[in-house]
Amino acid sequence: MKDLLLFLIIYPFLKVVEFLPLSISNELCRFSLKLLLPFVKDRLKIAQKNLSIAFPQKSREEIEKIAKESFLNLSEVLAFTIKMPRFNSLEKIEKYVKIENFEEVERIKKEKRGLILVSAHFSLWEIMPLICSLKGEKIYFFYRKLDNRFFNNYILRRRSVVDRMIPLEKRGNIKPVLKALKNEDIVGILMDQNVLRKDGVFVNFFGLKASTSPIAPFLAKKTGAAVIPVFIIPTGKKFKYRMKFFPEIKIERGNTLEEYLTKNTQKIMDVFEEVIREYPEYWMWIHKRWKTRPEGEEEIY
């Protein structure tokens, strides 16, 4: 009942955001996040800790500013996600997001291979499956189920607003993913968050070992699929972005499975770090990215 009551309280706000012009919708979301700032101080401290690791040369004032701005920039993710049913054609979404280097995807399709798109919680990550589907591609992608089932169902409807968008619960069976890749479809994976030691490999990320899921190179090995990083990158102009498909990651062999997974996961994280370094205020720093430590190392948080 508490979950339902909370949803019913917030639902009118969601409907208003959905139907208002994007600029006003974004301001409403940003104002709401500003109201939350006093209640997320612990998360902002985590963001500041992460930023001090990633950018030791920056002053405390710069770090605090980036931490706050990265949280407030979630307003854009919220606004675009809530309004996703309004972006029901490629023409409508391309008013805001220009697609760059989609030829990489077309090349993989011509080669009759599955495709693994890897990305991070960066900028407008939620609408990337929508754009791929509007380009005519079937895309499967993982999502984490929300505790509140009413909000979860609401978000899930947006994540499947086009028939070719197929969300898969993160803890679900991996068989649909393997089948999709063998059928030469696309699978989207966010790979930027900390995982338990048993589920990850340690790679360098901003100069510090970070436990990272090796799911993309694992799936590539199983299916022969290609791996391509993709990010929606701000251009500096209000509500103008470019969705950039990076060159295919050249998967290398390893003497052992662990070496193979570590080497190729590192290649992916190198691309992630390059993008985040250039636009730090658009990555979600409030996550405990370096929580899992190698054996014998002290905890960071």
Backbone as a ProteinNet text record, in pm:
[ID]
protein_1_A
[PRIMARY]
MKDLLLFLIIYPFLKVVEFLPLSISNELCRFSLKLLLPFVKDRLKIAQKNLSIAFPQKSREEIEKIAKESFLNLSEVLAFTIKMPRFNSLEKIEKYVKIENFEEVERIKKEKRGLILVSAHFSLWEIMPLICSLKGEKIYFFYRKLDNRFFNNYILRRRSVVDRMIPLEKRGNIKPVLKALKNEDIVGILMDQNVLRKDGVFVNFFGLKASTSPIAPFLAKKTGAAVIPVFIIPTGKKFKYRMKFFPEIKIERGNTLEEYLTKNTQKIMDVFEEVIREYPEYWMWIHKRWKTRPEGEEEIY
[TERTIARY]
82.3	0	86.5	197.6	287	342.5	380.3	432.6	327.9	204.7	96.3	68.3	64.5	38.1	145.5	271.7	381.1	368.7	334.8	319.6	204.8	92.4	-23.7	4.9	91.6	129.1	215.2	307.7	404.6	351.8	255.8	208.2	158.7	81.6	39.9	159	264.7	386.7	445	445.5	499.1	418.5	287.1	201.3	223.2	241.5	269	400.4	503.6	635.1	625.2	546.5	535.3	477.8	379.9	308.2	356.9	432.7	485.1	602.3	636.7	755.6	880.3	977.6	1095.7	1169	1182.1	1256	1190.8	1057.6	986.2	991.4	976.2	983.4	1117.1	1223.1	1356.7	1372.6	1321.2	1331.9	1254.9	1140.3	1063.5	1141.5	1202	1281	1403.6	1467.8	1586.9	1550.9	1439.1	1392.9	1364.1	1303.9	1273.8	1402.3	1503.9	1631.8	1700.7	1684.5	1740.7	1676.6	1546.1	1476.7	1529.9	1580.5	1631.2	1773.8	1844.1	1985.6	2013.6	1932.5	1960	1944.7	1871.1	1843.6	1940.8	2029.9	2124	2269.1	2290.3	2425	2524.8	2480.2	2569.9	2612.5	2517.1	2548	2642.7	2622.5	2711.3	2852.6	2862.7	2994.9	3064.8	2987.7	3043.7	3092.3	3010.6	3049.3	3178.3	3189.4	3309.8	3431.9	3413.7	3522.8	3568.4	3472.7	3504.9	3579.3	3531.6	3593.6	3734.8	3757.3	3891.6	3988.1	3935.8	4017.8	4048.2	3944.8	3959	4036	4018.6	4081.2	4154.3	4265.4	4335.9	4390.1	4401.4	4454.6	4349.9	4222.6	4116.8	4101	4062	4041.3	3912.6	3899.4	3778.4	3654.4	3667.8	3554.8	3511.6	3609.1	3576.8	3507.2	3557.3	3499.9	3356.6	3332.5	3197.2	3102.4	3152.4	3069.2	3031.4	3128.1	3101	3005.6	3027.6	2941.3	2796.3	2776.2	2641	2580.4	2660.4	2608.8	2575.6	2655.6	2627.9	2495.8	2464.8	2336.2	2221.4	2237.1	2130.3	2109.7	2215.6	2202	2117.5	2087.9	1994.3	1855.8	1831.8	1702.9	1679.1	1785.7	1771.6	1733	1794	1758.1	1611.6	1570.5	1431.7	1334.4	1362.4	1271	1256.3	1368.3	1362.5	1296.7	1323.7	1264.4	1113.4	1069.6	925.8	854.8	920.7	860	883.3	939.4	975.6	860.2	736.7	627.3	602.6	647.4	630.5	730.6	844.2	947.5	924.2	812.5	771.5	813.1	906	959.9	1103.7	1180.5	1320.8	1332.3	1239.4	1240.6	1227.9	1143.7	1122.2	1244.5	1306.5	1421.3	1544.8	1554.9	1672.8	1672.7	1564.4	1565	1659.8	1683.7	1767.7	1897.2	1891.3	2007.5	2044.7	2163.3	2214.1	2292.8	2269.1	2332.4	2461.7	2570.4	2703.3	2767.6	2816.5	2891.2	2804.5	2676.8	2589.2	2634.7	2724.6	2778.6	2846.6	2899.7	2961.9	2859.6	2738.4	2631.9	2592.3	2577.1	2536.5	2640.9	2767.3	2874.5	2864.7	2841.3	2829.2	2709.1	2598.8	2479	2505.5	2580.7	2613.5	2702.1	2784.5	2872	2797	2667	2579.6	2633.1	2667.4	2711.1	2616.8	2604.7	2534.6	2617.2	2554.1	2624.2	2596.1	2703.4	2692.4	2728.5	2630.9	2655.5	2682.7	2797.9	2833.9	2834.2	2781.8	2777.3	2775.5	2750.6	2756	2635.7	2622	2518.4	2567.3	2557.9	2616.7	2516.2	2494.4	2404.4	2268.4	2218.5	2083.8	2086.6	2146.9	2162.7	2029.4	1922.6	1794.2	1731.4	1762.6	1693.9	1773.9	1890.9	1969.7	1898.7	1834	1759.6	1647.2	1581.5	1475.1	1528.8	1642.7	1699.5	1737.8	1798.6	1833.6	1709.6	1603.8	1480.6	1415.9	1422.7	1366.7	1448.7	1573.6	1656.8	1627.5	1531.1	1488.7	1553.4	1630.5	1700.3	1623.7	1629.4	1576.1	1686.8	1658	1760.1	1709.9	1787.8	1764.7	1857.9	1810.9	1897.8	1857.2	1957.8	1936.4	1883.8	1801.8	1758.1	1751.5	1765.3	1755.2	1613.8	1548.2	1410.2	1403.5	1308.9	1289.9	1211.3	1238.7	1169.2	1020	986.6	845.9	789.7	699.7	654.3	572.1	511.4	431.7	523.4	630.1	728.1	802.4	828.1	896.2	812.8	683.1	596.1	587.8	587.8	583.2	707	825.2	950.1	959.4	913.7	920.6	839.1	725.4	643.9	720.5	799.7	881.1	998.2	1052.6	1165	1121.6	992.2	941.9	837.8	854.7	755.7	748.4	856.5	858.1	876	807.1	808.3	948.9	1038.5	1174.4	1263.9	1211.9	1284.9	1244.7	1340.7	1308.5	1393.4	1336.4	1410.7	1415.6	1531.1	1550.6	1598.3	1533.4	1574	1717.4	1796.3	1939.8	1970.5	1887.7	1912.9	1842.3	1794.2	1720.5	1811.3	1750.6	1820.9	1899.9	2021.8	2106.1	2075.6	1994.9	1967.6	1906.2	1809.4	1754.6	1861.1	1963.2	2070.5	2156	2193.7	2273	2196	2067	1984.3	1974.9	1958.8	1949.3	2075.8	2191.1	2318.2	2339.3	2300.2	2313.5	2216.1	2107.2	2011.4	2050.3	2171	2227.5	2153.8	2094.3	2030.1	2130.4	2080.6	2166.2	2133.4	2237.3	2221.6	2292.3	2222.1	2280.9	2314.6	2434.5	2479.9	2546.3	2507.2	2576.3	2680.8	2808.2	2917.9	3000	2946.3	3029.5	3020.1	2938.3	2918.7	2999.6	3022.6	3095.7	3019.4	3093.8	3033	3110.9	3051.6	3118.6	3242.2	3339	3464.5	3440.1	3342	3314.9	3254.6	3198.2	3130.4	3213.8	3330.4	3402.7	3549.6	3614.2	3759.6	3807.3	3929.6	3983.8	4057.7	4012.8	4078.1	4108.9	4198.2	4232.3	4124	4078.5	3976.6	4011.8	4052.8	4102.2	4218.6	4305.9	4426.8	4410.3	4292	4267.2	4193.9	4229.1	4164.7	4015.5	3933	3787.6	3729.9	3651.6	3587.7	3476.4	3488.5	3402.4	3348.3	3222.7	3164.2	3229.4	3273.1	3331.3	3228.5	3101	2992.3	3004	3049.7	3057.5	3159.7	3285.8	3378.8	3339.1	3272.5	3223.7	3122.4	3025.6	2923.3	2984.6	3083.7	3151	3219.6	3281.6	3349.3	3249.3	3134	3031.8	2964.4	2948	2862.3	2933.5	3054.2	3122	3070.1	2991.6	2934.4	3041.8	3015.7	3103.8	3070.4	3167.7	3148.4	3178.3	3080.1	3095.7	3049.3	3134.1	3088.9	3001	2903.8	2815.9	2778.9	2781.3	2746.4	2664.5	2570.1	2503.9	2580	2640.7	2734.5	2675.6	2678.3	2628.3	2717	2656.1	2732.6	2767.9	2710.8	2731.9	2614.6	2527.1	2405.3	2288.2	2194.8	2083.9	2002.6	1989.4	1911.9	1960.4	2089.1	2150.2	2260.4	2248	2339.9	2379.4	2480.8	2515.8	2533	2470.8	2484.2	2595.2	2709.9	2829.7	2853.5	2860.1	2900.3	3050.8	3125.1	3270.3	3313.2	3440.3	3488.8	3477.4	3461.4	3450.9	3573.6	3550.7	3659.5	3720	3848.3	3915.4	3943.8	3864.5	3876.4	4004.9	4085.6	4211.7	4199	4277.6	4281.3	4363.5	4347.2	4426.3	4472	4578.4	4628	4533.5	4459.8	4359.4	4230.5	4119.8	3992.1	3999.4	4060.3	4070.9	4151	4260.4	4341.6	4262.4	4188.4	4104.3	3999.7	3929.4	3823.4	3880	3992.1	4051.6	4103	4174.2	4234	4127.1	4018.7	3916.6	3820.2	3798.3	3720.2	3796.7	3929.6	4012.4	3998	3995	3978.8	3848.9	3743.5	3614.4	3619.6	3677.4	3685.9	3773.9	3872	3956.2	3872.9	3779.1	3690.1	3598.3	3543.7	3455.9	3528.7	3651.1	3726	3753.1	3783.5	3809.9	3689.9	3570.3	3448.2	3417.1	3426.1	3391.6	3489.5	3616.8	3716.2	3680.1	3628.1	3595.3	3466.9	3371.7	3242.1	3208.7	3288.1	3266.7	3133.1	3076	2950.3	2830.1	2853.9	2742.3	2746.9	2844	2846.5	2788.1	2734.6	2668.2	2770.7	2832.6	2940.1	2890.5	2760.3	2707.4	2713.2	2756.1	2769.6	2907.5	2915.8	3044	3123.3	3181.9	3247.4	3364.6	3437.4	3556.5	3532.3	3409.8	3376.1	3447	3440.7	3506.1	3655.8	3735.8	3880.4	3950.5	4065.9	4145.9	4181.3	4207	4240.3	4351.7	4325.1	4427.1	4424.8	4349.4	4343.5	4237.4	4262.5	4167.6	4044.8	3932.8	3810	3826.9	3756.6	3766.2	3653.9	3536	3419.8	3389.4
-120.9	0	127.1	121.1	237.5	264.2	156.4	171.2	231.9	184.7	236.1	382.6	415.5	553.9	647.6	607	689.8	709.6	602.4	612.2	705.9	695.8	780.9	928.3	953.5	1091.9	1150.9	1069	1118.2	1109.4	1021.9	998.9	1126.4	1213.6	1337.7	1420.4	1424.2	1495.4	1432	1299.9	1230	1262	1269	1300.3	1443.1	1535.1	1674.5	1683.5	1616.3	1617.4	1557.1	1453.5	1387.3	1478.4	1560	1635.7	1779.2	1832.5	1967.5	1969.4	2085.8	2095.5	2049.4	1998.7	1940.1	2037.3	2161.2	2257.8	2276.6	2283.2	2299.9	2170.1	2056.6	1926.5	1908.9	1946.1	1932.5	2022.8	2144.8	2236.2	2183.6	2122.3	2062.3	1948	1864.8	1753.3	1804.4	1905.8	1961.2	2026.7	2097.5	2159.9	2052.7	1941.8	1832.2	1773.2	1758.5	1704.9	1801.8	1931.6	2030.8	2018	1990.4	1971.1	1848.6	1751.1	1628.1	1640.7	1745.5	1758.1	1739.1	1799.1	1779.3	1634.1	1553.9	1415.6	1314.8	1362.7	1271.5	1310	1367.7	1412.3	1297	1180.1	1064	1023.8	1028.8	994.5	1097	1222.8	1326.8	1312	1265.3	1239.5	1125.5	1023.4	913.7	967.2	1053.2	1113	1192.8	1270.2	1349.6	1261.3	1150.7	1056.2	997.7	956.3	901	1002.1	1123.8	1229.1	1260.6	1253.7	1279.9	1169.4	1047.9	937.1	958.1	993.4	1006.5	1131.3	1239.8	1367.8	1426.1	1364.2	1412.1	1553.5	1601.8	1735.9	1845.3	1807.8	1908	1953.3	2079.2	2135.3	2081.2	2098.6	2053.5	2122.7	2251.4	2327.7	2271.3	2236.4	2179.2	2044.5	1963.8	1830.8	1841.5	1930.7	1950.1	1998.4	2085.3	2137.8	2028	1944.4	1836.5	1733.7	1700.9	1604.1	1651.2	1776.9	1832.4	1837.8	1882	1895.9	1760.6	1658.8	1525.7	1471.5	1504.8	1463.1	1539.8	1670.3	1752.4	1721.6	1679	1645.2	1519.7	1447.7	1334.7	1382.5	1512.8	1568.8	1542.3	1545.1	1521	1375.9	1283.6	1142.3	1122.8	1184	1170.8	1226.5	1347	1412.4	1330.9	1287	1209.8	1073.3	1011.2	879.6	890	988.3	1007.5	1038.6	1115.3	1156.7	1056.6	941.5	846.8	811.1	794	764.3	875.3	997.3	1109.6	1101.1	1033.6	1021.4	892.9	889.4	764.3	754.9	840.8	831.6	880.5	833.4	873.9	1024.2	1078.9	1222.8	1304.2	1260.8	1335.5	1330.2	1213	1201.4	1267.9	1271.2	1331.6	1484	1541.9	1686	1715.4	1613.9	1631.3	1550.3	1432.5	1343.2	1307.4	1350.1	1313.2	1182.8	1092.7	960.7	963.4	921.6	931	793.1	761.6	637.9	513	523.1	405.2	301.9	345.3	253.3	132.4	151.7	40	-70.9	-29.7	-127	-195.9	-117.9	-173.6	-271.4	-240.6	-331.3	-466.9	-463.2	-588.2	-668.5	-599	-668.6	-734.9	-666.4	-723.7	-846.8	-846.3	-961.1	-1076.1	-1053.2	-1154.8	-1200.6	-1101.8	-1129.4	-1060	-1117.3	-1046.7	-927.3	-836.5	-715.2	-687	-665.4	-626.2	-478.5	-395.3	-253.3	-233.1	-177.4	-155	-5.9	30.3	170.7	183.7	307.5	338.3	423.6	445.7	536.6	679.6	720.1	845.5	917.4	1045.7	1128.7	1058.7	1046.8	993	842.9	765.7	622.7	551.2	598.7	527	524.5	623.1	627.9	562.5	508.2	444.5	324.8	236	127	177.9	287.6	345.6	388.3	455.3	503.4	386.6	283.2	165	101.3	92.8	31	116.1	248.1	336.6	331.6	286.1	264.1	127.8	55.7	-71.1	-194	-177.5	-291	-346.8	-476.7	-538.8	-538.5	-485.9	-475.9	-530.5	-620.1	-674	-600.4	-568.9	-497.5	-530.4	-530.7	-563.9	-443.6	-471.1	-365.4	-422.8	-334.9	-376.3	-346.3	-446	-431.7	-338.7	-242.3	-150.3	-218.2	-179	-237.6	-205.8	-82.9	-42.3	-93.5	-191.6	-255.8	-163.1	-60.2	33.2	122.7	171.2	248.5	158	34.8	-58.9	-83.3	-103.8	-126	-1.7	114.7	241.1	255.4	233.7	245.6	136.4	17.4	-94.8	-67.9	0.3	34.8	129.1	216.2	305.4	232.6	138.4	61.6	-37.2	-53	-141.5	-69	63.5	145.8	112.5	58.2	9.2	-142.7	-215.1	-361.7	-419.7	-351.6	-404.4	-380.4	-313	-294.9	-407.3	-488.6	-604.9	-601.6	-547.5	-543.9	-681.1	-712.3	-839.9	-811.5	-871.8	-849.1	-898.7	-817.3	-842.3	-977.9	-1023.8	-1150.9	-1268.2	-1244.5	-1348.9	-1447.4	-1532.3	-1635.1	-1571.3	-1617.2	-1560.9	-1623	-1730.2	-1798.5	-1707.8	-1618.6	-1529.3	-1439.8	-1402.4	-1316.1	-1393	-1514.9	-1598.2	-1624.3	-1650.8	-1675.8	-1551.2	-1435	-1309	-1283.6	-1304.1	-1279.9	-1379.9	-1504	-1603.7	-1577.1	-1503.8	-1463.9	-1332.2	-1281.1	-1159.5	-1033.6	-1037.7	-919.2	-842.9	-736.9	-652	-673.6	-674.5	-678.9	-556.8	-481.8	-363.5	-391.6	-351.3	-378.5	-254.2	-218.3	-114.1	-183.2	-142.4	-215.9	-131	-21.8	73.2	61	-29.7	-34.3	-145.8	-128	-226.5	-358.2	-469.3	-601.3	-674.9	-778.3	-860	-926.5	-959.2	-1017.9	-1145	-1226	-1353.2	-1333	-1214	-1187.6	-1104.4	-1056.3	-961.3	-992	-906	-906.1	-765.4	-755	-625.3	-563.2	-442.6	-368.2	-227.4	-159.1	-22.4	73.4	156.5	256.2	382.9	484.1	607.5	578.9	486.2	460.6	371.8	315.8	230.3	104.3	-9.5	-134.5	-129.4	-168.3	-166.4	-300.3	-361.7	-488.4	-465	-528.5	-498.7	-627.3	-625	-742.3	-765	-887.5	-918.4	-978	-943.2	-1007.5	-989.7	-871.9	-848.9	-940.3	-944.2	-1038.5	-1184.8	-1216.2	-1352.6	-1389.4	-1299.6	-1326.3	-1328.9	-1243.2	-1241	-1374.2	-1430.2	-1559.4	-1671.3	-1664.5	-1767.9	-1765	-1645.9	-1631.2	-1576.1	-1522.9	-1460	-1320.2	-1263.7	-1130.6	-1022.6	-910.4	-793.9	-712.4	-634.1	-547	-402.9	-314.7	-174.4	-85.2	4.8	103	208.5	258.7	364.5	457.6	588.1	688	799	854.5	978.7	1092.2	1176.6	1277.2	1416.8	1500.5	1637.9	1719.4	1809	1892	2028	2062.9	2195.8	2288	2249.6	2324.6	2257.4	2337.5	2285.7	2182.6	2063.1	1953.5	1912.4	1925.5	1879	1779.1	1657.3	1550.9	1477	1395	1304.3	1164	1068.1	928.8	868.1	849.5	806.9	657.6	587.3	447.7	443.6	393.5	388.8	272.2	270.2	154.5	24.8	-83.9	-215.5	-244.6	-298.1	-343.3	-469.7	-464.9	-582.1	-682.5	-785.8	-885.6	-966.2	-972.7	-1046.4	-1179.4	-1274.2	-1403.1	-1392.4	-1491.4	-1497.4	-1639.6	-1654.7	-1788.5	-1863	-1785.8	-1843.1	-1764	-1819.9	-1748.5	-1618.1	-1621.3	-1499.4	-1391.6	-1431.7	-1334.7	-1275.3	-1360.7	-1315.6	-1215	-1248.4	-1161.6	-1029.4	-1035.7	-915.1	-822	-878.1	-798.4	-724.1	-792.5	-731.2	-641.3	-672.4	-581.4	-451	-460.3	-339.8	-251	-309.8	-232.7	-152	-214.3	-146.2	-31.6	-59.8	43.4	160.7	136.6	246.3	345.8	294.7	383	459.1	388.9	452.8	568.1	540.6	643.1	764.7	740.3	850.5	944.4	887.1	967.6	1039.8	967.5	1025.8	1136.4	1119.9	1224.7	1355.5	1343.9	1464.3	1530.5	1450	1502.7	1446.8	1478	1415.2	1448.6	1563.2	1602.6	1525.5	1434	1356.7	1208.9	1170.3	1031.9	1024.3	909.3	893	854.3	954.7	934	887.2	886.5	854	704.6	624.2	480.1	448.5	349.2	309.1	222.5	291.2	222	134.4	175.7	101.7	28	-12.8	-77	-211.9	-298.2	-429.4	-412	-457.4	-440.6	-574.9	-569.2	-692.3	-746	-873.2	-939.3	-865	-829.4	-766.1	-614.3	-553.4	-406.6	-353.6	-235.4	-171.8	-121.3	-112.8	-57.8	91.6	140.6	282	364.2	305.8	382.9	352.2
0	0	0	73.8	74.6	-64.6	-134.8	-270.4	-363.6	-351.3	-434.3	-402.3	-275.3	-235.1	-288.3	-277	-327.7	-478.3	-548	-693.4	-730.6	-659.7	-690	-662	-564	-533.6	-645	-695.4	-794.2	-937.8	-962.1	-1098.9	-1168.5	-1103.2	-1172.2	-1220.1	-1139.4	-1180.8	-1306.9	-1314.2	-1431	-1556.5	-1541.5	-1657.2	-1705.2	-1611.4	-1647.8	-1724.2	-1670.9	-1736.4	-1876.6	-1891.6	-2021.8	-2129.2	-2093	-2195.6	-2214.2	-2121.2	-2137.2	-2235.2	-2291.8	-2377.3	-2301.8	-2374.1	-2313.1	-2220.7	-2261.8	-2180.1	-2043.3	-2040.4	-1913.5	-1833.1	-1901.9	-1835	-1765	-1834	-1776.1	-1653.8	-1661.3	-1547.4	-1426.7	-1451.8	-1342.1	-1276.2	-1359.1	-1305.9	-1231.3	-1286.4	-1222.1	-1088.4	-1085.2	-960.6	-854.8	-897.6	-805.6	-748	-832.4	-785.5	-689.1	-713.2	-620.6	-482.8	-482.8	-354.9	-280.4	-355.5	-295.2	-243.2	-281.8	-245.6	-95.6	-6.2	137.3	183.3	104.8	144.9	81.9	-3.6	-71.2	-40.7	76	112	114.4	160.1	163.6	23	-69.6	-208.7	-270.8	-237.9	-290.5	-235.3	-111	-53.7	-127.4	-165	-245.1	-379.1	-441.4	-569.2	-554.9	-448.7	-426	-404	-330.9	-310	-443	-524.3	-655.8	-743	-741.7	-822.6	-775.4	-645.2	-593.3	-634.9	-653.5	-704.2	-851.8	-927.3	-1072.6	-1113.7	-1038.3	-1073.1	-951.8	-911.1	-790.9	-804.1	-927.6	-950.3	-931.2	-924.4	-912.5	-767.9	-752.5	-618.9	-557.4	-428	-358.8	-415.3	-446.7	-500.4	-636.1	-721	-852.2	-836.8	-745.1	-722.7	-671.1	-576.4	-523.4	-632.2	-718.9	-827.6	-926.7	-965.3	-1059.6	-998.1	-869.5	-801.6	-802	-768.1	-765.1	-905.4	-1001.9	-1138.3	-1199.5	-1169.8	-1224.6	-1170.9	-1045.3	-987.7	-1053.4	-1067.8	-1126.4	-1274.7	-1343	-1484.7	-1507.3	-1399.5	-1412.1	-1452.7	-1439.3	-1483.2	-1631.4	-1710.7	-1854.2	-1880.5	-1807	-1819.5	-1782.5	-1671.5	-1626.5	-1729.7	-1778.1	-1872.6	-2000.7	-2057.7	-2182.3	-2160	-2046.1	-2019.1	-2001.5	-1924.6	-1903.5	-2034.6	-2121.7	-2247.6	-2361.6	-2331.2	-2435.9	-2530.3	-2480.9	-2574.7	-2676.6	-2645.5	-2739.6	-2855	-2831.9	-2934.9	-3013.3	-3084.8	-3149.6	-3296	-3337.1	-3473	-3471.6	-3569.1	-3578.8	-3602	-3677.8	-3706.7	-3577.2	-3485.8	-3361.3	-3270.1	-3259.4	-3169.3	-3228.3	-3361.4	-3423.6	-3415.8	-3368.3	-3339.1	-3223.9	-3142.6	-3024.3	-3030.8	-3091.1	-3091.5	-3235.7	-3278.5	-3409.8	-3397.7	-3489.6	-3484.3	-3565.5	-3501.1	-3560.8	-3571.3	-3690.7	-3716.6	-3702.8	-3740.4	-3738.5	-3842.2	-3930.3	-4030.6	-3965.8	-3844.7	-3773.3	-3746.4	-3708.4	-3683.7	-3813.9	-3919.1	-4048.5	-4102	-4077.3	-4122.3	-4052.1	-3920.7	-3844.9	-3893.8	-3923.2	-3971.3	-4106.6	-4193.9	-4324.5	-4310	-4205.2	-4179.2	-4112.2	-4086.7	-4026	-3890.1	-3808.3	-3671.2	-3573.8	-3455.1	-3349.4	-3304.1	-3230.7	-3187.8	-3040.8	-2964.9	-2824.8	-2814.5	-2778.4	-2756.4	-2607.8	-2574.8	-2434.8	-2405.7	-2288.6	-2251.4	-2099.7	-2053.8	-1910.3	-1872.4	-1741.1	-1692	-1715.3	-1839.1	-1885.2	-1974.8	-1945.8	-2027	-2043.8	-2166.4	-2190.3	-2218.9	-2127.1	-2154.3	-2173.9	-2109.1	-2114.4	-2253.3	-2337.2	-2466.9	-2579.5	-2548.8	-2654.5	-2717.5	-2638.5	-2702.7	-2793.1	-2751.2	-2833	-2969.1	-2969.8	-3096	-3186.5	-3128	-3207.7	-3268.4	-3189.9	-3240.1	-3348.6	-3334.2	-3436.9	-3566.6	-3554.8	-3674	-3737.7	-3681.5	-3740.2	-3681.8	-3572.6	-3512.7	-3392.6	-3375.9	-3254.7	-3150.6	-3032.5	-2929.4	-2796.6	-2739.2	-2605.8	-2510.5	-2391	-2297.2	-2154.2	-2067.7	-1927	-1849.3	-1749	-1657.8	-1516.6	-1418.2	-1278.3	-1228.6	-1176.3	-1129.8	-1009	-1012.2	-900.6	-788.8	-665.1	-549.9	-552.4	-593.3	-602.9	-735.6	-729.7	-853.5	-941.3	-884	-964.2	-1048.4	-986.5	-1063.1	-1161.6	-1118.8	-1208	-1334.5	-1318.9	-1434.6	-1522.7	-1457.5	-1532.5	-1621.1	-1562	-1636.3	-1742.4	-1707.7	-1801.3	-1927.1	-1911.1	-2029.2	-2121.5	-2065.2	-2147.6	-2211.4	-2139.6	-2193.1	-2300.8	-2320.2	-2426	-2510.1	-2522.4	-2591.8	-2741	-2797.2	-2935.1	-2928.7	-3017.3	-3012.6	-3019.4	-3089.1	-3107.3	-2985.7	-2881.5	-2754.9	-2660	-2619.1	-2536.3	-2409	-2298.8	-2172.6	-2106.7	-2048.3	-1979.6	-1837.9	-1740	-1602.3	-1581.3	-1510.6	-1496.9	-1437.1	-1344.4	-1277.6	-1345.4	-1465.6	-1535.5	-1607.7	-1686.6	-1762.5	-1876	-1897.9	-2003.2	-2139.5	-2142.9	-2269.1	-2376.2	-2341	-2444.3	-2506.7	-2428.1	-2478.8	-2579.1	-2543.5	-2635	-2764.6	-2751.4	-2869.5	-2956.9	-2893	-2968.2	-3048.6	-2986.8	-3056.3	-3169	-3147.5	-3253.4	-3368.2	-3336.6	-3440.7	-3506.2	-3472.5	-3531.2	-3488.2	-3368.9	-3312.7	-3225.9	-3159.8	-3077.2	-2930.4	-2848.2	-2702.9	-2644.9	-2560.7	-2496.7	-2351.6	-2307.7	-2171.8	-2112.8	-1990.8	-1915.1	-1828.6	-1842.7	-1779.6	-1683.3	-1636	-1561.6	-1410.5	-1358.2	-1213.6	-1147.6	-1019.1	-939	-932.8	-935.7	-916.1	-807.3	-752	-651.8	-711.8	-626.2	-673.8	-755.1	-712.3	-782	-920.1	-944.6	-1072.1	-1168.5	-1124.1	-1206.6	-1224.1	-1301.4	-1315.7	-1279.1	-1230.9	-1193.5	-1311.8	-1348.6	-1455.5	-1404.8	-1473.7	-1436.2	-1483	-1391.2	-1424.1	-1347.1	-1418.6	-1357.7	-1260.9	-1301.7	-1226.4	-1105.3	-1085.7	-969.4	-1014.4	-953.4	-989.6	-957	-1053.9	-1037	-1079.3	-991.9	-1023.2	-1125.2	-1240	-1354.8	-1416.1	-1454.4	-1519.2	-1656.1	-1683.6	-1814.9	-1910.6	-1889.7	-1962.4	-2113.9	-2159.8	-2305	-2371.8	-2325.1	-2388.5	-2369.6	-2258.3	-2237.6	-2345.5	-2370.1	-2472.5	-2612.4	-2635.2	-2765.2	-2791.8	-2688.2	-2702.5	-2730.6	-2665.1	-2679.6	-2816.8	-2872.9	-2991.6	-3115.5	-3098.5	-3211.6	-3242.5	-3150	-3171.4	-3163.2	-3228.5	-3222	-3097.5	-3050	-2934.2	-2975.6	-2957	-2994.5	-2879.7	-2831	-2731.3	-2797.8	-2723.3	-2774	-2659.6	-2688.3	-2588.1	-2653	-2576.1	-2616.5	-2549.4	-2630.2	-2581.8	-2599.5	-2495.7	-2508.9	-2601.8	-2676.3	-2771.1	-2713.5	-2598.6	-2542.5	-2568.1	-2661.7	-2689.7	-2616.5	-2568.7	-2488.8	-2566.2	-2509	-2566.9	-2705.9	-2728.1	-2852.5	-2816.9	-2871.2	-2838.1	-2966	-2952.1	-3061.7	-3004	-3068.3	-3027.5	-3110.5	-3046.2	-3117.6	-3100.5	-3213.2	-3215	-3238.9	-3142.5	-3151.4	-3240.5	-3283.1	-3361.1	-3281.5	-3352.8	-3289.1	-3203	-3084.7	-2998.4	-3060.6	-3086.7	-3142.4	-3029.4	-3026.4	-2920.3	-2939.3	-2832.6	-2836.2	-2763.3	-2803.6	-2736.2	-2608.1	-2521.5	-2399.2	-2374.2	-2299.5	-2267.3	-2174.2	-2094.4	-2004.9	-2022.4	-1972.6	-1980.5	-1902.6	-1784	-1702.6	-1774.9	-1838.4	-1913.3	-2029.2	-2098.1	-2210.2	-2162.3	-2055	-2003.8	-1952.8	-1880.7	-1823.7	-1933.6	-2029	-2136.4	-2217	-2249.4	-2335.1	-2256.9	-2129.4	-2045.3	-2026.5	-2014.1	-2001.5	-2124.3	-2242	-2365.1	-2363.7	-2314.2	-2306.8	-2205.7	-2088.4	-1984.7	-2026.7	-2110.9	-2161.4	-2241.7	-2321.6	-2398.5	-2303.1	-2204	-2105.7	-2036.1	-1990.8	-1917.8	-2005.5	-2130.8	-2223.7	-2234.1	-2246.6	-2259.2	-2128	-2016.7	-1886.4	-1848.1	-1881.3	-1853	-1922.8	-2043	-2119.8	-2071.4	-2021.3	-1977	-1838.1	-1736	-1603.7	-1539.6	-1574	-1510.8	-1564.7	-1660.5	-1716.5	-1677.6	-1592.5	-1545.5	-1405.6	-1368.5	-1239.7	-1132.4	-1070.4	-974	-837.5	-814.9	-682	-651.1	-746.1	-725.6	-667.1	-578	-517.4	-616.9	-714.1	-825.7	-782.3	-679.9	-637	-504.3	-479.2	-352	-335.2	-435.8	-428.7	-452	-357.1	-365.2	-388.8	-453.3	-464.8	-326.1	-319.7	-192.9	-120.5	5.8	87.7	88.5	-4	-7.7	87.9	141.5	233.2	158.7	232.3	174.3	148	48.3	10.8	73.2	84.9	131.9	280.1
[MASK]
+++++++++++++++++++++++++++++++++++++++++++++++++++++++++++++++++++++++++++++++++++++++++++++++++++++++++++++++++++++++++++++++++++++++++++++++++++++++++++++++++++++++++++++++++++++++++++++++++++++++++++++++++++++++++++++++++++++++++++++++++++++++++++++++++++++++++++++++++++++++++++++++++++++++++++++

